[in-house]
Amino acid sequence: MASIRRRGDRWQCRVTRHGFPPETKSFATKAEAETWARSIEVAMDRGTHQNRASVERTSLADILARYAEEVSPGKKGAKDEAIRLNALRANKLGKYALANLSAAAVAKFRDERLRAVSAATVLRDLALLSSVLNHARREWGFPVENAVQSIRKPRQPQGRERVLSDDEEARLLTASAPVGRRSPWLQPIIILALETAMRRGELLALRWEHVSLDKRTALLPDTKNGTRRLVPLSPRAIDTLRHLPRSIDGSVFPISAPALHLRFKLACKRAGIDELRLHDLRHTATTRLSEKLPNLAELSAVTGHKSLQMLKRYYHPNAERLADRLAAAVA
């Protein structure tokens, strides 16, 4: 039952019911307290009541911090996710109590972000926020609704279709040659990326103990998809690896991701190549490998794509070459 009493200039309501923890809340008027008490009692009678105290005193920033500490470290992209979580915490959205995190508040966050960053970035922010809210509800027991599921999402942008041409490849390799103070690792990484379709993280994690030049394979024990993959090495890839200096720590490419990003950007500038990212080399490699491995199962085994839909995002055939193959088939 409910008990209501005056405390100073507020009305305190306390609802007690067998089988439920006591619920207490203060209101400006006695009528508000009575209305709230009735709603709590009805919810208890129906078995739908949930204690709201935890979501009223816990902010979104609080659970973002907890997620960063307890959940993110076990993920593949922990470092990148930590940066995104910190940005969400710093945003004014993080100041909302979970009880007040409405769809309107998240929609406003979406619109403000869209004015500053791309739709793809906003989609990643919303996906992470949705994961955090779902985890808070399922694993930590917070009675919070996932407001992200109620809002309109930005349209998924068209996937990148940037493929390196033969001329651009020649210029890029010249610009990345280890001359003077240039890194000895950049050009070999570019060649390996084009020959194997390995991801940046896979290349940087590659170790000599997992490379067999005799068997012409490179083992990736822990990929982005969480499975190991044995990558076949082309003659060009093997020749590149044979001429690499050996690092004392066993890494094939002892260079950090930020340093690689900077050196690749500078090499593109020297080569006069615009709008090229290191990940575009994976698109290029997948497209080239598809001409040598028309069997999709074999191609996906090399590239590590788990679905045909994802594989298609990385396959960008040349229309003229397809026309030549059609003409050859008719002849």
Buried (B, 14 or more C-beta within 10 A) or exposed (E): EBEBEEEEEBBBBBBEBEEBEEBEBBBEEEEBBBEBBEEBBEBBEEEEBEBBEBBEEBBBBBBBBBBBEEBBEEEEEEEEBBEBBBBBBEBEBBEBBBBEBBBEBBBBBBEBBEEEEEBBBBBBBBEBBBBBBBBBBEEBEBBBBBBBEEBEBBEEEEEBEBBBEEEBBEBBBEBBEEEEEBBEBBBBBBBBBBBBBBBBBBBBBBBBEBBBBEEBBBBBEEBBEEEEBBBBBBEEBBEBBEEBEEBEEEBBBBBEBEEBEEBBEBBBEBBEBEEBBBEBBBBBBBBBBBEEBEEBEEBBBBBBBEEEEBBEBBBBEEEEEEEEEEEEEEE
